[in-house]
Amino acid sequence: MKSVLSCNQHNSVLVPLVIEVSGGTPSIGEGSTFATVADTAQGVFTVTFTNGFGRAPVVSATPEAATGVELFCIVRNRATDSFVVECTDEAGTLTDPVAINLLVWGSYSPDEA
């Protein structure tokens, strides 16, 4: 029996990405060959894939903060070529994190089940 992760016909991909934010400017650390990032607004980042997927991937985002402030990230506008990450503090104010750890799971095949 084959599992989805070992099946080559669908070209499944699991990509770790790290967005690092310094002085309000984001950059991709880990995974920089797979994507670029743009600072859309305070706490809002648009990630664009170097090679688009066959359909919108699943994206998980975990923020890192420099202080004890809790941050939350929401992934929006997932598409085959990009997605948006919005980070807020406990009060719901858009806030730049120190970094965002992302896992992107997708397929280069549009009919991945």
Secondary structure, 3 states (H helix, E strand, C coil): CCCHHHCHHHCEEEEEEEEEEECCEEEECCCCCCEEEEEEECCEEEEEECCCCCCCCEEEEEEECCCCCCEEEEEECCCCCEEEEEEEECCCCECCCCEEEEEEEEECCCCCC
